Amino acid sequence: MELAETLRLRRMVRNYTDQPVPVDSVERIVDAGRRAPSAGFSQGQAFVIVTDADRRRRIATAAGEDDYVASGFHRWVSKAPVQVVLLVSEEAYHRRYTEPDKTVDGAEIEWPVPYWWVDAGASLMAMLLASVDEGLAAGFLGAHAIDELRAIVEAPAEFQAVGIVTIGHPAPDRRSASLRRGWRDRASVVHHERWT
């Protein structure tokens, strides 16, 4: 599939069929996330693939899926045959930037931007696009909705959960009301040489 077509087809899916997802597809999707850029090649991103139905339900319960369903939406978190929990270690970046080739006058750089979050976002987008490329669908639920996500997947303390990528075969779903906003006018977001 061409990249332009993958970008056009990508959307956050909130309902899945019961059709299983091939293991090799899941591995390629996670590898796409793993190969996303990271500042100084710190590689602070980590991934927990969850396919066990009980653990997927525990994550969905922690995410408040019952309230979501009560609002008229599908049971999409637990129904997704695959959940990939995306995590990041800020400490990995601090460790990397105390190595000789990354220090400035022997000290770690000042971090004007928390690049561990930027890199986690790159991993997220790579997995969303790879899912489409595999003929699958994906959605994302941020960890802000699931305080205990890191504990459910038993991740080490240095890792923070970013969220869950749900993966499966798409089923008809109720579209988010946010989509009514439409795309912002290109001229309001794309500028050449300077803002005006």
Buried (B, 14 or more C-beta within 10 A) or exposed (E): EEEEEBEEEBBBBBBBEEEEBEEEBBEBBBEBBBBBEBBBEBBBBBBBBBBEEEBBBBBBBBBBBEEBBEEEBBBBBBBBBBBBBBBBBBBBBBBBBEEEEBEEEEEBBEEEEEBBEBBBBBBBBBBBBBBBBBEBBBBBBBBEBBEBBBEBBEBEEBBBBBBBBBBBBBBEBEEEEEEEEEEEEEEEEEEEEEEE
